[in-house]
Amino acid sequence: MTPQIEVLAGLERRLSLAVSIASIQHETRTRLVQIAKTMRVPGFRPGKVPIKMVEQTHGQQVSSEVLGDAVSKSFSDAVASHGLKVAGDPRIEPVMPTEGGDLSEYQFSAIFEVFPEFTLPTPADETFKRFLSPVGDAEVDRTIETLRRQRTHWETVERAAQDADRVTIDFRGSLDGVEFQGGSAENFPFVLGEGKMLGDFETGVRGAATGEQRTFTVQFPADYQAENLAGKAAQFDITVRLVEGPVLPELDAAFAVQFGIPDGDLEQMRADVRANLEREVAQRLRSRTKSQIMDRLTELTQFDLPTALVGAEAARMVEGAKAELKQRGIDTAQMPVPPDAFQVQAERRVRLGLIIGEMVRTHKLQARPDQIRRQIEEFAQAYEDPGELIRWYYSDRERLADVEALVVEQNVVDWVLEHGKTEEVSLGFDELMEANA
């Protein structure tokens, strides 16, 4: 029969196909004969096993394989003849012959989805943001100060606790006089003013000295993660065990040596900090610019998505989430990860992937080997032995593929910025670093 195609809902299609029963039987017989040549059965010499015995042992399996191969070829030929781009695997369903129908064929239906056809957006009609954030002496100074704070050591102080002090306390929390789970601890250290504790709690501790005992009330926010405490006021009894003040290292040669400057040259350290900071800022700016361009492309390009591709992407995201939970020591059997939780993200990824793929084909934005090399070398600049990282990437095709995908995305971004209208937007240093942290 001539393959017939039927348009179902959305991107779904149905192909009505058939394969000759005689051809299936002939190919099955041929394969069984080949098996008989090497089949070993006690009492028979090699190659002399009766074909009937071969059929009894392997007939059903071979016939099934032959039919599967024939159906697959018939589907592939029909898809090619109709010029269809299939998304995902087809669902094959047998069709019972109608009364008086052709009994010399196996008839079946193949139900599948096709890739959507869509029109790419025209960048010239849109305005895209190009984010900027200069790196000056002030940003270098603040970064060095952050490095000093990261190497803070603590000294006991004989005074009341103030912001930036590390306070070690015992505490006991209760609701209506009854202690609640997780509300008590001994020798618990935290730094005042960092905001890691609730505001009322820090207020209650601030100003207390070593050995002092206090009782105060803490109001839990309405959206607090522990439902039994959300929106409630709890009483806390605390005893201050230790108050320590921060001592930052001196900005001297010894400090510079800690950051890989053998001779302790502070100016060289500043130059290295500036170079690293400029590289980090450039990377974050590219990421910020790329993110808003990709968001805009998905907004401008609406079309039906193949459910098979979305489902496969959601399944990959589920497996990634499970692997991450497992690394954190969480039993995923006790905490299932539903695919529905990733539906929106999966749809966005599939849509964006189709858009990028079409833009790459249309505008010839494939990643060149020299671009991939430059991207890897940029990654390597942050490592003590750049050559080792470069070799690591080139030793594995999947790693190179990941870099290639990044380069392709950047090619798309660069093309959009070149052909669209752009608006330069300055970002504060803190805003940039916090937004992408």
Phi and psi in degrees as a GROMACS rama.xvg file:
@    title "Ramachandran Plot"
@    xaxis  label "Phi"
@    yaxis  label "Psi"
@TYPE xy
-78.8236  128.898  THR-2
-56.5357  131.102  PRO-3
-113.465  133.092  GLN-4
-110.279  138.886  ILE-5
-127.475  131.573  GLU-6
-85.4059  120.736  VAL-7
-98.9988  -153.981  LEU-8
-73.6946  138.812  ALA-9
60.5165  -124.214  GLY-10
-93.0309  3.37312  LEU-11
-81.3556  138.34  GLU-12
-131.582  157.756  ARG-13
-129.246  130.308  ARG-14
-109.827  127.741  LEU-15
-97.9658  119.255  SER-16
-131.794  169.509  LEU-17
-153.715  151.081  ALA-18
-128.619  147.164  VAL-19
-69.3597  129.736  SER-20
-64.8136  -37.8576  ILE-21
-63.1663  -39.9631  ALA-22
-68.4281  -33.577  SER-23
-66.7014  -44.8974  ILE-24
-64.1478  -40.0652  GLN-25
-65.2485  -45.7047  HIS-26
-67.2687  -35.8991  GLU-27
-62.9873  -45.2806  THR-28
-60.9451  -42.5957  ARG-29
-61.1133  -43.9526  THR-30
-69.0398  -35.9621  ARG-31
-65.573  -37.1185  LEU-32
-62.8182  -40.8099  VAL-33
-63.8028  -40.0763  GLN-34
-64.4223  -40.0428  ILE-35
-60.5165  -28.961  ALA-36
-66.3654  -26.1733  LYS-37
-118.63  -2.91369  THR-38
-70.8847  135.257  MET-39
-110.878  124.766  ARG-40
-133.993  129.881  VAL-41
-53.4849  132.166  PRO-42
97.2216  -8.99405  GLY-43
-125.158  143.579  PHE-44
-74.6779  152.741  ARG-45
-54.3041  131.822  PRO-46
85.521  -1.92147  GLY-47
-112.939  12.2106  LYS-48
-70.3657  129.612  VAL-49
-58.6598  140.661  PRO-50
-62.2409  -29.9542  ILE-51
-62.564  -39.6587  LYS-52
-67.8694  -38.8831  MET-53
-62.6817  -41.5207  VAL-54
-62.8801  -41.5927  GLU-55
-62.2052  -36.4516  GLN-56
-83.4039  -42.9985  THR-57
-119.832  -3.9213  HIS-58
-57.2854  -49.9755  GLY-59
-63.7729  -43.3741  GLN-60
-64.7844  -45.5216  GLN-61
-65.0201  -42.6255  VAL-62
-60.8562  -39.8642  SER-63
-65.3934  -41.6384  SER-64
-64.6992  -42.2944  GLU-65
-64.0488  -43.6123  VAL-66
-63.1336  -42.8651  LEU-67
-60.9524  -43.5021  GLY-68
-63.409  -40.9037  ASP-69
-66.7491  -41.9462  ALA-70
-63.7766  -43.6521  VAL-71
-61.1689  -43.9694  SER-72
-66.7613  -41.1697  LYS-73
-61.8453  -41.3217  SER-74
-66.097  -45.6651  PHE-75
-61.3568  -42.9614  SER-76
-64.4258  -41.4386  ASP-77
-67.1241  -41.2046  ALA-78
-62.4563  -43.6383  VAL-79
-64.2592  -41.3818  ALA-80
-66.8743  -29.296  SER-81
-91.9183  -4.11474  HIS-82
66.1888  35.9707  GLY-83
-90.9431  142.698  LEU-84
-106.689  104.118  LYS-85
-83.1204  133.257  VAL-86
-107.737  112.404  ALA-87
85.8808  179.893  GLY-88
-87.8552  144.834  ASP-89
-75.7197  156.928  PRO-90
-101.57  117.433  ARG-91
-95.7483  128.282  ILE-92
-129.745  128.581  GLU-93
-69.24  149.864  PRO-94
-119.004  123.555  VAL-95
-72.5856  134.281  MET-96
-64.9444  141.912  PRO-97
-77.292  163.074  THR-98
-61.6916  127.433  GLU-99
81.9834  3.63454  GLY-100
-78.4896  177.567  GLY-101
-74.0864  115.038  ASP-102
-95.1036  7.04084  LEU-103
-92.3372  3.1862  SER-104
-130.494  150.262  GLU-105
-89.7596  122.897  TYR-106
-105.625  144.936  GLN-107
-155.363  163.515  PHE-108
-116.843  140.8  SER-109
-115.4  115.78  ALA-110
-105.616  128.623  ILE-111
-155.31  174.144  PHE-112
-113.765  152.647  GLU-113
-111.444  158.348  VAL-114
-67.3098  143.712  PHE-115
-73.0228  152.513  PRO-116
-102.723  133.63  GLU-117
-151.621  162.834  PHE-118
-101.065  127.359  THR-119
-67.7205  145.46  LEU-120
-67.0524  155.76  PRO-121
-100.251  106.831  THR-122
-56.6354  -31.2097  PRO-123
-60.8214  -21.174  ALA-124
-89.8741  -3.11758  ASP-125
-123.512  158.159  GLU-126
-111.997  126.239  THR-127
-115.638  148.638  PHE-128
-89.0097  138.212  LYS-129
-117.255  112.013  ARG-130
-84.0044  140.441  PHE-131
-129.827  149.553  LEU-132
-160.1  101.976  SER-133
-70.6469  149.9  PRO-134
-109.459  114.196  VAL-135
-119.038  -170.665  GLY-136
-60.9087  -37.1916  ASP-137
-61.6493  -41.4643  ALA-138
-68.2864  -36.1921  GLU-139
-65.7538  -44.8723  VAL-140
-59.9984  -43.5979  ASP-141
-66.8602  -35.8188  ARG-142
-66.9007  -42.1762  THR-143
-63.9105  -38.3895  ILE-144
-64.2537  -37.8034  GLU-145
-63.6961  -39.9136  THR-146
-62.6441  -37.4102  LEU-147
-64.406  -44.7295  ARG-148
-63.9179  -32.3652  ARG-149
-66.4277  -18.9228  GLN-150
-110.171  26.9138  ARG-151
-62.9517  138.688  THR-152
-118.628  162.619  HIS-153
-116.03  139.117  TRP-154
-126.417  138.596  GLU-155
-62.0358  136.354  THR-156
-122.601  144.921  VAL-157
-101.611  67.9538  GLU-158
-157.122  175.671  ARG-159
-70.3591  147.449  ALA-160
-69.267  138.667  ALA-161
-136.054  170.445  GLN-162
-55.5955  141.479  ASP-163
85.7351  -8.37128  ALA-164
-79.7945  150.8  ASP-165
-97.2866  122.594  ARG-166
-114.584  131.004  VAL-167
-109.488  124.013  THR-168
-135.931  160.885  ILE-169
-102.847  140.271  ASP-170
-144.476  154.77  PHE-171
-140.637  122.691  ARG-172
-107.063  146.211  GLY-173
-146.265  151.364  SER-174
-115.741  118.379  LEU-175
53.4994  38.5764  ASP-176
84.2342  -0.667775  GLY-177
-111.227  124.616  VAL-178
-64.6602  143.782  GLU-179
-113.865  154.433  PHE-180
-61.4343  133.002  GLN-181
81.0294  5.32134  GLY-182
-97.1687  7.52966  GLY-183
-134.397  148.083  SER-184
-163.196  157.6  ALA-185
-122.129  146.068  GLU-186
50.5738  49.4562  ASN-187
-94.7558  116.148  PHE-188
-97.2674  143.413  PRO-189
-157.362  159.386  PHE-190
-99.0078  122.42  VAL-191
-64.5139  136.346  LEU-192
92.7257  -7.86891  GLY-193
-81.038  -14.3403  GLU-194
80.7821  13.1547  GLY-195
-79.7054  -17.7574  LYS-196
-108.233  159.423  MET-197
-59.4062  148.358  LEU-198
-56.8863  -43.7289  GLY-199
-62.5552  -34.2594  ASP-200
-68.2453  -46.2533  PHE-201
-63.3667  -38.7687  GLU-202
-61.904  -38.4716  THR-203
-68.0576  -28.9826  GLY-204
-89.3449  -32.9787  VAL-205
-57.6803  131.733  ARG-206
92.1152  -4.54395  GLY-207
-85.5031  148.99  ALA-208
-110.027  166.784  ALA-209
-55.6419  132.002  THR-210
89.7574  -12.1779  GLY-211
-77.6009  144.66  GLU-212
-113.937  140.714  GLN-213
-141.923  155.559  ARG-214
-130.296  131.071  THR-215
-152.462  167.802  PHE-216
-104.984  138.585  THR-217
-119.895  124.169  VAL-218
-92.6248  116.74  GLN-219
-80.2993  139.029  PHE-220
-65.7652  156.292  PRO-221
-63.3241  -28.0049  ALA-222
-99.5163  21.6651  ASP-223
-60.5177  142.231  TYR-224
-63.8824  -31.5199  GLN-225
-85.7073  110.146  ALA-226
-60.5815  -31.5384  GLU-227
-71.62  -12.3941  ASN-228
-111.847  -16.5431  LEU-229
-56.4647  125.265  ALA-230
76.4502  5.56029  GLY-231
-106.389  159.673  LYS-232
-104.875  124.685  ALA-233
-114.495  150.938  ALA-234
-100.697  135.625  GLN-235
-122.07  133.185  PHE-236
-107.333  125.749  ASP-237
-126.48  153.667  ILE-238
-129.512  124.076  THR-239
-82.128  119.046  VAL-240
-90.9246  -34.0181  ARG-241
-160.419  138.815  LEU-242
-120.655  125.592  VAL-243
-126.162  137.44  GLU-244
-96.6134  151.078  GLY-245
-78.8558  140.361  PRO-246
-126.406  112.679  VAL-247
-86.8222  145.976  LEU-248
-66.2318  150.677  PRO-249
-68.1976  146.311  GLU-250
-85.8251  81.7025  LEU-251
-135.437  -170.478  ASP-252
-60.8303  -38.5859  ALA-253
-62.206  -37.4507  ALA-254
-65.0463  -42.8711  PHE-255
-63.7994  -37.0093  ALA-256
-59.9343  -35.9217  VAL-257
-61.1905  -21.317  GLN-258
-107.171  27.7244  PHE-259
82.4695  19.3648  GLY-260
-102.241  97.1561  ILE-261
-55.589  -39.8547  PRO-262
-91.8004  4.34041  ASP-263
71.1785  22.031  GLY-264
-70.7919  111.139  ASP-265
-65.9386  -34.9457  LEU-266
-66.9643  -37.0567  GLU-267
-66.3024  -37.95  GLN-268
-62.6069  -43.876  MET-269
-60.9177  -39.9755  ARG-270
-64.6073  -40.6461  ALA-271
-66.245  -42.3006  ASP-272
-61.4323  -43.3201  VAL-273
-62.1889  -44.7851  ARG-274
-62.1639  -44.6217  ALA-275
-64.3631  -39.8736  ASN-276
-66.8794  -43.5767  LEU-277
-61.5309  -39.597  GLU-278
-65.582  -43.7821  ARG-279
-64.8354  -43.4802  GLU-280
-63.7619  -43.357  VAL-281
-60.2376  -41.5997  ALA-282
-64.8388  -42.8564  GLN-283
-68.9455  -36.2539  ARG-284
-65.5944  -42.2202  LEU-285
-61.0956  -42.2231  ARG-286
-63.9581  -42.9116  SER-287
-65.0572  -44.8127  ARG-288
-64.2768  -43.9624  THR-289
-62.7521  -41.5748  LYS-290
-59.9694  -45.6051  SER-291
-72.1916  -30.138  GLN-292
-69.3174  -43.9993  ILE-293
-63.5245  -40.8778  MET-294
-59.895  -43.0717  ASP-295
-67.398  -39.2969  ARG-296
-62.0652  -40.7397  LEU-297
-69.2489  -33.2785  THR-298
-67.7338  -37.2188  GLU-299
-81.7444  -16.1113  LEU-300
-121.394  94.1701  THR-301
-105.825  133.618  GLN-302
-164.441  163.633  PHE-303
-66.8151  144.277  ASP-304
-107.844  139.445  LEU-305
-64.1451  121.737  PRO-306
-61.9698  -29.8266  THR-307
-63.8837  -41.7509  ALA-308
-70.1915  -39.8654  LEU-309
-64.8094  -43.0373  VAL-310
-62.7785  -40.8042  GLY-311
-65.9397  -39.8747  ALA-312
-66.6973  -41.8402  GLU-313
-62.2366  -38.837  ALA-314
-64.4315  -39.652  ALA-315
-64.0764  -39.0261  ARG-316
-68.5323  -35.8195  MET-317
-62.1352  -45.5866  VAL-318
-63.8513  -37.4917  GLU-319
-64.257  -41.0952  GLY-320
-65.6672  -40.2424  ALA-321
-63.7494  -42.049  LYS-322
-63.1323  -39.3287  ALA-323
-66.8354  -42.2672  GLU-324
-63.0242  -40.0408  LEU-325
-63.5368  -39.6965  LYS-326
-62.4187  -30.0262  GLN-327
-87.4564  5.91007  ARG-328
81.5881  18.1986  GLY-329
-98.2881  131.04  ILE-330
-78.5276  111.128  ASP-331
-70.5216  -17.0313  THR-332
-67.3503  -31.4777  ALA-333
-88.0641  -16.3274  GLN-334
-133.002  80.8754  MET-335
-64.3092  151.028  PRO-336
-113.027  102.53  VAL-337
-74.3133  136.535  PRO-338
-59.0663  -30.8701  PRO-339
-58.608  -26.578  ASP-340
-65.412  -19.3587  ALA-341
-110.607  10.4408  PHE-342
-58.3954  -49.6592  GLN-343
-63.855  -44.7624  VAL-344
-63.6715  -40.5496  GLN-345
-64.5675  -41.3715  ALA-346
-61.9563  -42.7156  GLU-347
-63.7882  -43.8048  ARG-348
-62.0731  -43.5732  ARG-349
-65.5265  -45.6254  VAL-350
-59.5625  -47.7192  ARG-351
-64.5817  -38.9757  LEU-352
-62.1241  -40.1005  GLY-353
-68.4687  -40.3599  LEU-354
-63.6801  -48.5311  ILE-355
-61.3306  -43.816  ILE-356
-58.6742  -42.5681  GLY-357
-69.183  -38.5123  GLU-358
-65.1758  -39.7519  MET-359
-63.1422  -44.8292  VAL-360
-67.1158  -43.3698  ARG-361
-69.2849  -41.8519  THR-362
-106.75  8.01088  HIS-363
55.0805  60.4572  LYS-364
-106.453  25.7411  LEU-365
-60.9829  152.183  GLN-366
-74.6076  129.092  ALA-367
-88.5026  153.639  ARG-368
-55.2257  -38.3674  PRO-369
-68.9648  -31.1534  ASP-370
-68.5484  -41.5916  GLN-371
-62.338  -42.0051  ILE-372
-61.9301  -45.15  ARG-373
-63.308  -38.2666  ARG-374
-64.9872  -42.8167  GLN-375
-65.1163  -41.7067  ILE-376
-63.2999  -33.8851  GLU-377
-66.4369  -42.7212  GLU-378
-58.4318  -40.922  PHE-379
-70.5527  -20.1934  ALA-380
-59.8237  -26.7294  GLN-381
-84.6907  0.0385176  ALA-382
-108.115  152.274  TYR-383
-64.3674  -36.8251  GLU-384
-120.707  86.3148  ASP-385
-56.5045  -38.6689  PRO-386
-59.9549  -36.2427  GLY-387
-64.514  -42.2199  GLU-388
-67.4504  -39.045  LEU-389
-61.5698  -45.1375  ILE-390
-63.4007  -36.6993  ARG-391
-61.3507  -42.8606  TRP-392
-66.3927  -45.8371  TYR-393
-75.5239  -7.09566  TYR-394
-87.6575  -3.22497  SER-395
-141.094  123.294  ASP-396
-64.884  -35.2471  ARG-397
-66.3897  -37.9659  GLU-398
-64.4916  -42.0178  ARG-399
-63.2017  -36.8276  LEU-400
-63.9821  -37.8524  ALA-401
-62.7916  -42.8102  ASP-402
-66.6678  -40.6323  VAL-403
-59.3051  -40.7365  GLU-404
-62.9184  -40.625  ALA-405
-62.9966  -42.259  LEU-406
-64.5014  -42.0707  VAL-407
-59.9195  -45.4476  VAL-408
-60.5141  -41.2412  GLU-409
-67.4143  -34.6759  GLN-410
-61.508  -40.7121  ASN-411
-64.2402  -44.9333  VAL-412
-59.7789  -47.7704  VAL-413
-61.6174  -39.474  ASP-414
-65.5432  -42.3365  TRP-415
-63.2705  -44.2235  VAL-416
-64.9716  -33.6687  LEU-417
-72.1493  -36.7278  GLU-418
-101.868  -8.11249  HIS-419
-106.189  176.226  GLY-420
-84.2411  139.603  LYS-421
-123.021  150.877  THR-422
-128.163  119.524  GLU-423
-80.2151  128.893  GLU-424
-123.675  120.339  VAL-425
-84.6738  134.041  SER-426
-113.285  140.243  LEU-427
-67.293  151.684  GLY-428
-57.9645  -46.5568  PHE-429
-62.9363  -42.9595  ASP-430
-60.8199  -43.0507  GLU-431
-65.5141  -46.8816  LEU-432
-70.1806  -35.4755  MET-433
-76.6749  -38.038  GLU-434
-64.902  -29.472  ALA-435
-109.255  12.4642  ASN-436
